[in-house]
């Protein structure tokens, strides 16, 4: 029996941190990101953390979304320096799948 299949005394499964439900991207995320940017205000608006915001940015267009924000604000686009391994982690993809890429 794997550790993730064991049960606590109340009958619920143990959460090892390896299985995490992913909060879906809100419908208005693109508009709020273009308005607020990747800021603390955006994090507080959605009551979540930076990792979820980073995943939503990637799901909503990634570099294209950042470029649209740059056009609105007039600030230069900062290169996205996240490594492929870190990007896969934030997106909730298995790290072992990256070896074949």
ABEGO torsion letter per residue (X at the ends): XBAAABBBAAGBBBBAGABBBBBBBBAAAAAAAAAAEBBAAAAAAAGBBAAAAAAAAAAAGEAAAAAAAAAAAGBBBBBBABBAAAAAAAAGBBAAAAAAX
